Amino acid sequence: MSEITPQIVADHGLNEEEYARILHAMGREPNLVELGIFSVMWSEHCSYKSSRIHLKKLPTSAPWVICGPGENAGVIDIGDGPNGTKLAAIFKMESHNHPSYIEPYQGAATGVGGILRDVFTMGARPVANLNALRFGRPDHPKMKHLVQGVVAGIGGYGNCVGVPTVGGETNFHPAYDGNILVNAMTVGIADQDKIFYSAATGVGNPIVYVGSKTGRDGIHGATMASADFGEDTEEKRPTVQVGDPFTEKLLIEACLELMASDAIVAIQDMGAAGLTSSSVEMATNGKAGIILDMDKVPCREEGMTPYEMMLSESQERMLMVLKPGREEFAKAIFDKWELDFAVIGEVTDTGHMVLMWQGEVVCDIPLGPLAEDAPLYDRPSASKDEYKTWAKVKPLGDIPDSTDIGADLLKLMACPDLASRAWIWQQYDSQVGGDTAQLSGGDAAVVRIHGTHRALAMSTDCTPRYCYANPYEGGKQAVAETYRNISAVGATPLAITNCLNFANPQRPEIMAQIVGCLEGMADACRALDYPIVSGNVSLYNESKATGGGSAILPTPAIGGVGVLEDVSTMTTIGFKTVGDVIWLLGQVGTHLGQSLWLREIAGREDGDAPVVDLDLERQQGEQVRQLIARGTVSAVHDVSDGGLLVALTEMALAGKKGCTLSAALDTVQAFGEDQGRYVLTTPPGVTVPNAVAIGTVGGTKVADVELADLHAAHDSFFKEWMEQ
């Protein structure tokens, strides 16, 4: 074993104080295997040491929450299934940011694979994938390669594994030039009486390794994901895992087949930090100990050491605790699916992780310090005034009126943040499984609950420019927008998952973003009765590499899930019938601060984020859902990026019908991004309480611009960029 030097400690991402804690916990100097295990378990990616103290402030419970944060994924009650069953939705969002910047195809693909495993580990069959992507400037020399690779990786993995990719979001900003964000979300459905957890119990119960063999790919992936980028990003390529979606499909089927029996005591995905995190989490959650025989770990490369086996992040692997005597039964299932199966250890009562190799003990660590007693930091946070000074967001001041509303609309519809995403979602198989009821391009994706007339609605949302200008309001708005999108299709929003992407938490101004966004999210969740049941924290998203930006914009991506009681009542955004009356629910536009119009037309990123009135959000959402359930409205769309005129244009393009407005809109009415608003359409003669009639469906124009020209502008960005 190598001597542990200060340089080796530093190379493992541990500071002097943390190494001193290890010495105290061990009562001796660790060997290299033990140091490696501490390094990954104490990384930000696994321990959340800079965010745990603030995550505790989030509301996580409700009568319909079956399992909140702490397991592989969150679980909520979604009511009746076919044949009298009671069903649960199981879902989570995860980041694969750093790997996707280094190797975009495999980084994104393995991000999808990992989040799928988090969901089917708990007994759910995955029914939908979504994603939230952030890229830098389209004219950045690396960006087209990154976009092409990430989209191909998401499509390649999801399509092969047979789970539809039904929704998501993609944005561009120079702040992501040197550190893109790839957040993947999976939603699955399980019987409530067949949900599996990770707590290893039963002294002497066998611990079983299943799936693919262990290789040297992904070693130190969790540590790499917990550091910012320097000049050496290419050298980090070996830390990116390599995925095999065909093996993942076999693994899903084998696990679900075994789950139909009574053989499993506990099960855990080998995700970040691989065999280390899965075994530590299982033993910790079960308040037990664990002993593993490293000679029995299936390896695909010669001469692998315990250090490499424990830190590898090879994909498509699971760890299980079985009931005694069920090993052969389980092995027969995995043999049938042509997957590795090996009994590699057993549950103990020691409270320690012990590793054996070639007849010797090569690791003996008390589990407490590894997990529950991992470092916890209350990092210094800038005050609101200090943050404002640092962020340098200028006051809005005087805004020139648009000289040509129609020309501005054309330019906005063609800008990267509003342009059609068809180039992206056409690469995804969105209908495999036959239950997709609403595809990408609307407010929320909708997937039928198989064998019923009910459905799940889901959406991912965040507006990072709001979060930068005002972290608190931005955090509120990210939650509120998923609530709005799910309400807009007629579903009741039930719970959210999140992926909290921020830069270096050791900087007080970045900590201010984290604290502010989480406070806003927490208040929104409480006001909307919309708890957080799972999530992921991704920090150190910044780059010192040449040509890269510094810190990303604060990006607390939110994934919302709701239930639609009758899928036949679902609404879509497209205008339906000529002569339908167009209604605006909510005030006319008054707020241009941080709007896309201000950025794209006026060239400014000034002003405060729009304020989110949470009581109004709830009231408007409830009214919209009631109108949809009664069949009163024919189309619904929330008003978000770009304001009212962009929302109307999106409805017109989706329905291939123009509209005539009762009065011309000025700049702030047309493009203001006030929150809590919806556009609805009804047949003539119907009145919508609290809403204002603003026009009618019909014609070939929106705001005196031909639909054909708007369609061409909307389609132009990706088409032209990818053909260059």
N, C-alpha and C positions, 0 to 999 in steps of 0.2 A: 504494500500500500504506500502511496506517495505521502511524503511529509506535508502537513498542512502549513503553508506559508501565508503571510499577509496578502501576497499577490493572488494566491489561489482563492482565498476568501473573497477578495474584491472581484475576481473573475466570476464568482458565483453570485454576484449581485448583493452581497451582504456587507453591511457597514461594521465598524469596530464594535459599536454598542450591541448590535445583533449577534455578532460572534461571541461576545462576552456572555450574552444570555444563553447561547448554546452550551458554552463551557459550564455555566451554572446548572443548566437543566440536565446535562449528561454527567456532571461530576468528573469529567475527564475530557481530553481532547477527542473530537470525533475523527473517524477515518474518512476517506474520500467518499465512500458510498453514503455514509451518514451525513456528511456535509452537503452532498448533492441533494439528498432528500430534504434536508432543512431548507436549502436554497429555493427549491421549487415550491414547497409548501408555504414558505414565507414570502413568496413573490406576490406583488400586487394582484396578479392574475388569479392566484389561488386563495390568498388570505384576505384580500380587500382591506389591508391594514390602514390605508389612508381614508377609507370611505365607510367602514363598518359603523363607526360612531354616529354617522349621519344617516345611514340607511335605516337605523333603528327608529327614525322619526316617521317613516312612511307607514300609512295605514295598510294593513295586510289581511284584515278579516272582514267577513260578512256572512250572513246565514248560508249563502250559496258557495262559500269557499271551503273546499274539502282539505286542501293542503296549500299553505302559503310558502314563502321563500324558505330555502334550506334543503329542499330535495332537488332531484335532477330537473324538475319542472313544476309549474304550478298546476293545481287541479281545481276545477269548479264543477258544481252540479248544473247540468243542462237539461234535467228533466227526463221525460219518458222516451224510451227507444222502442223498437219493434218488440212484439211478444211480451210486453209487460216489463221489460228490462228498465233499469235506471242507469242513465248514461252520465259520463263526465267528459269534459273537454280538458285536455292536458296540453300545456303550451309554454313556450319559452323563446326568448331571443338571445343570441350570443354574438360576440364580435370575432372576426378573423381579419383584423385590420393590418397588422404588421406582416403576417405571412402573405397577404394578398398584394401588398406593395412590392414585396421581394419577388414573388412568383405568382402572378395574378390568377392563372388558371387553377393551379393546385391549391393556392390559398383560399380562393372562393369555393372550390369544389369540396375541400375538406371542412370548410365552415358549414356547408350544407349537411355533409355527412355527420358532423359532430352534433348538430342541433337535432337531427333526426334521431340519433341514438339517445339523446337526453329524453326524448318523448316516448320512444317505444320501450326504453328501459323500464318505464313505469306501467307498462301493460297496454299502452294505447297503439292503435293502428294509425300512423300518420295519414292525414287526409288533405293537408295543404301546407305549402311552403310560401313564405313571403320574404322580402328583403328590403333593406334600407341602405342605399349606396350614396357615398359622397366622393366626388372627384374634384380635382383642381381645374385650372384654366384649360379649356379645350385646345388652346394654342401652345400649351406646355409640351415640350418635345416628347415626353414619356406618356402623355395622358391618353392618347388614342390607343396605344398598346395596352395600357392598364384597363381601360373600359372594355376593349374587345376581349381581353383575357378573363376578366372578372365575369362578364356576362356569359361567355362561353363556358366557364367553369361552373357557374350556377346552373345553367341549362344542361350541361353535360351530365352532371351528377344527378340532379333532380329528375331529368327525363329518363335516365337509365334505371333509376331505382323505382320509378313508377309512382311518384307522388307529384301531384300537379303544383306548379308554381303559379299562384293566382293573383298576386298583388305585390305592391311595394312602392318605393319612391326612389328617385335619383335626382341629385342636385349637384351643382358645380359652383366652386368658389376658390379663389387663389389660396385661401388658407389651407386647402387640402392638397396643394401642389406636391408637398414632400411627404404626405402621410394620408393616404386615402382611407375611407371607412367602408368596411364590408360587414354589415350586420345581417344575420340570417335568423329567420323565425320559422318554427314549425308548430302546427296545431294538429293534435290527434284526438281520437275518440276511444273511450274505454268503457266497459261495464264497471259500475261503481263497486261491485263486489270482486273485481279482478284488478285492483290497483296494487302495484308492487313498490316497495320502499327499499332503502339502502342499508338499513341497520343490521349489521352482522350479529346474530345471536346464536346461542346454543354451543357451549364448550364442546369441542371435538367435531363439530359439523365441518364437512369438507368444503374447502374453497376451490372453485373451479374457474379455469381460464378458458374462454371460448372465442371463436372468430378467426382472425388472421394471425399469422406468425408475427413475432416481434423483430423489427429490424432497427437499423441505426438512424432512420429518418425521424426528424422532429425532436432530437435530443436537445434539451434546453429551450424548447419552444415556449414554455410558460415564462421562463426568465427573459427570453428575447421580447415577449409580448409585454413585459413590464419595464421596458427601457425605451428611451427615445432613440431616434435614428441619428447616426453620425455619418461619416464618410464611407463606412464599411458595410453598407446594406447588401452589396453583392456577396460579401463573405458570409452573410447570414443565410444564404440560400439553403445550406444543408439542414437548417433548423425548421424548414417548412416540410410538413407532412405530405405524403403522396396518397391519394385516395383511390379506391376501387369500388365504384357504385354497384357493380354486379355482386361482389361479396357482401356489401351492405344489404342488398335485397335478400340474399340468402339468410343473412343474420337476422333480419326482421322476421322472416317466416319461421326460422328455427326457434327464436326466442318466444314468439307468440304461440307456437305449438307447445313448447315446454310450459309456458304460462297457463295453458289450458289445464294442466295437471296440478297436483299439490306438491310438486317436488322442490319449489324454490322458497328459500327462507328470505333471501335478500339478493338484490342485483344492482350493479352499478356500471355505468359506462366508463371506459377508459378514455377520458378526454384530455384536457390540459394536464400535464405531468403524468399521464399514462397510468402505469401500474402503481406508481407511488400514491397519487391522489385517490385513486379508486379504492385501494386497500386501506389507506389511512381514514378516508371518510366513512367507509363501511364499519371499521372497527370503532371509530369515535362515536358514530351515530348509535351503535349498539352497546356502547360502554363496555367494550370487550378488548381483547388483545388479538394478535394475529401472528402466525408463523408461516413463512413461505420457504419452499425449497426451490432455489433459483435454478438448480439443475433440471427441473421439470418444466420450466417455461419454454413453450415452443418458440424457437428462434429460426429466422430465415438466413442468418449470416453466421459464418464461422467465428468461433472465439469470442463471442460476446461476453462482456463482464457483467457482474451484478449492477454496477453503476450504470452501464448502458441500458440494461434491461429495465431497470426501475425508472429511468428518465426518458426512455424512448416514447414518442407520441405516435407510433405507427397506428394506422387507422383500423376501423372495423373490428374492435376488440371489446369484450365485456368480461366482468368479473362477477361470479355468483357464489352465494352460499347455498348449498343444497341440504335437504334433509338426509340423515344418514341412511345408507342403503339405496339411495336413488341415483347413484352415479352411473350405473350401467344403463338404466332407463334413459337418463339424460344424454349419455354418450351416443346411444343409438339414434336419437333425433339429430344430433349434430353430425354424426357420420353420414346419415341420409342426405343432409344438406351439404356434404363435402366441406365441413368446417373443422378447424382444429378444436380439440377438447382435451383438457389435461387437468387432473387434480394436482394442484400445486401447493396446497397447504391446508391449514385448519384454523378454526376459531379457538382462541385460548382465553383464559381469565387473568392474564398477566398485566393487561393495560399497556403492553409494549408491542412494538413492531420488531419482530426478529426475523432475520434473513439467514438462511443456511446456503452454503455453496461449497461443493467438493468436501463435504463433511465438516466444515468449519462455520462458526458464527461470523458473518461479515458485517452484520448490522444489528444493533440492539438499542432501540430508541424508545423512551417513554412517549406515549401518544399525546398526552396532555399538551406539552409544549409545542408539538407539531401542529395541532389544530386549534383547540379551544383557547389555548394560552399563547397563540401566535401574537407577534407584536401588534399593538393597536395605537395608532397615532392620532392625536388631535392637532392636526397641522394648523399653523397660524393662517388666518383668513383676513384679507383686506376688508375694511369697512365699506359700506356702500359709497361713501364719498371718495374714499381712496380708490375704489374700483373705477368709479366714473372718471377720475383724473387719469388713471392708467389707461383706460379703454379709449380715451380720446374720441368719444362719439360727440360730434358737434350738435348743438341745438338745431332744430329744424329751420327756424328763421322764416324768412319770406320764401314762398314757393312760386315760381313763375307758372302761370296758367299754360296749359297745352296750347300750342298754336294749331294743332291738327289732331283731334281725338282719334280719328280713323287711322291716321298714319302711325300714331303711337300704339294703337291696338295691334296693327299688323306687326310692328317691331316686337311688341311683347310676346305675341303668339309664336314668333320665330326664335325667341331667346332660349338659351339652353335650359333654363329652369322651367319653362312652360311648354316647350316644343313637344310634339307627340313622342311618346316612348314606344311606339309600335315596333321600331327597330329592335328594342330590347325584348319586349314581351313576346314578340313573334318567335324568338329563339327558345322560348319555354313551352313545354307541353303543359297547357293549363287545363286540359279536359280529361286527362287520363283518370280512370276511375268512374267517369260518367256522372259525377254528382256536382260538377261546377255549374252554378246557376247564374253567376255574374262574374265576368272576366275583368282583367285590368282595364283601366280607362274610366271607370266610374268612381264613386266615392268610397265604396268598400267592396271587397270581394265577398261572394256568397257561395257557400258550399252546402248542399243538402246533407242532412243527417240520414245516412243510407237506410232505406226501408221505411222512412217516415215522410210526412209533409212539412217537417220543420227543417230549419237550416241554421248554420253558423255564419255570422258576418264578421269580417276582420279587416283591420287597416293598420298601416304603420305611418307614423307622422312625427315631424319635428320641424321647427323653423329656426335653424341655428343663428340667423342674423338677428332675430328677436332675442335669443338667449344671450348673445354677446352684448347687445345694447342694454338689456335689462334682464339679468338671469332669472329673477323671480317671476316676472310676467311671462318670460319665454318658457319657463318650466310649466306654468299654468296652461299656457296656450298649447303646448305639445300634447298634454293630456286631453284638453278640451277639444282639440281638432279630431282626435280619434273618436271621441264621444259623438261629435257632430257627424262624422262620416258614417259611423255605424247607425246612428239614428236616421240618417238620410236615406238608407235603403229599407227602413222599417223595423230594424232590429233593436232590441233592448241591450245597451252596453252593460256588461257584467263585470269585467276585470281586465287588468292590463299586465303586460310584461314590459321590461325596459332593457335598453342597452345604453349605459351611461358612458359616453365617449368624451373624455376631456384630456387636456395636456398634462404638464408636470405638476402634481399636487404639492410639491415642495416650494412652489411659487405662490405667495399669498393671494395674488390676483386670480390665479387659476382656482385656488381653494375657494375664493369668493364666488366664482362661477358655479362650482360644485354645490356649495351650501345654498346659494340663491336658487338654483334650478330645483334642487331637492325640496326646498321649502315651498316653492310654487307648485311642484308636482303633488306634494302632500296635501296642500290646501285644496287643489283641484279634485283629487281623489276623494277627499272627505266630503266636499260640497256636492259632488256628482254621485256619491255612493258607488264608487268605482275603484275597488282596492287593487293594490299591486300584489301579484301572487308569485312572481318569479322575476329573474333579471340577471344582469351581468354588468360588471364595471370594467371599463377599458381605459386605463390612464397612460400617461407618457406618450400621448399621440402628438408628437411634434418632431420636427426634423432640423438637424443642423447641416444636412447635406447641401452641397452646392446646388443652387437653382431651386431649392425647396423653400417653403415658407417657414415660419417658426411654429407657433402653436396653432392647432386647428381651432375653429370656432367651437364653443361648447355645444355638444350635440347629444342631448339626452333623448335618443330615439324611443318612441313609445309604440308598442304593439297592442292594439285593443281587440277584444273578442266579445261578441254579443250573440243573442239568440233571436231568431225570427220565427215566430210561432206558426206562421203559414207562409210558405215560400211563394205561394201564388199571389200574395199581396205585395211582394217585393217591388220597389220602385227603382228606376234607372234615371240617368241624368238627361237623356235625349228628349227634345221636344217631340210630342206625339201627334197632335192634331192641329191643323190650321184653324185659327179662331180661338184656341184655348187662351185663357187669360193668364198673364204672368204676374205673380205676386212676389213682393219682397217682404220677408218676415225679419224684422230687425230694422235698425235705423239706416238711413242713406249714408254713404261714405263721408267720413269727417277726418280720417286719420291717414296722412301720407308718410309719417315717419317710418323709416325702415321698409318702405314698400318697394315692390319690384319696379313700379313705375319710376320712383325716385332714383333707383340704382341704374336701370336700363336706359331711361330717357334723359334724366337730368344728370346722370353720372355721379350721384352722391349717395353715401351710406350714412345718412344723418338722422337725428331725431330719436325719440324714444320708441320702444315697441308699443303696439296697441295694448290697451288695458283689456283684460278678460273679466267680464262681469259673470261670476260663476253661478249666481242665482238665476240670472237671465239665461245662461247656457242651459241650465237644467230645465227651466220653464219652456224655452223654445224647443229643446229636444223632445220633451214629453208631448208637446202639442203636435210636432211633426209626426211622431210615431202614431199618435191617435188619428191624425188625418189619413195617414197611409193605411192603417188597419181598417178604417171605415171605407176605404176606396174613394175618398174625396179628391185626391190629387193624382195627376197623371205623370208628373215628372218632379223630381226633387234634386237639388244640388246645393251643397254648402258653398258659401262665399269665402275664399281664402286667398292664396297668392294671386296678385293681380287685381283683386277687387271685383266689383259687380259686373263690369263690362266683360272681363275675362270669363267669369262664370257663365254669363249669357252666351258668349261665343262658344264655350265648350258644350253647352246644351244644344246650341244650333248645329254645331259640327256633328255631334253624336246623333241628332235626329234628322239631319240633312234638311232643315227648315230654318229660315231666317226669323227675324222678329221685328216688330215695330214698337218703338217706345212712345209713351204718352207725352214725354217731354225730353228735350235734349239734356244730356248729363254734362256737368262741368268736370274739370279734372279730378277734383277730390271725390265727387259723387261716382265718377266712372271707375277710378283706380284706388280709392282709399281702401285700407285693409282692416276696417273695424271688424271686431270678432262677434261670434254668436249669431251669424246671419245665414239665411237660406233663401234660395229662389225656388218657388213652387209654381206649378201650372195646374189649372182646373178648367173644366168646361165652363162656358159662359153661364151666368146666372148663379154660380156658386160663390159664396162669400167666405173668406178666410179671416177669422177674428185676429185682431192685432197686426194684420198684414196690410200692405198698401199695394193696390193694383198699379203696375208700372208699364203695361203694354200688352200686346197680343202676339201669338205665334203666327207666322206667315211671311211670305215673301222670300227674297233671295239675299237679303242683306242683314248685317248687324251694324248699327251706328254708321249707316251709309257706306259700308264696305261690303263688297260682294263676298258671299260665302266661298265661292271658288278661289278668290284671292286669299281669304283667311285660311282655307284648307291648304293651299300651296305653301303659305308661310309656315303654318303649323307643322307640315311634313318636311320642311326643308332642312332643318338643322342636322339631324342624324344622317339623313340621306347624303347631303353634300359633304359632311365631315368624313364619313366613312368611305366615300368614293374618292377623296383627295389622294 
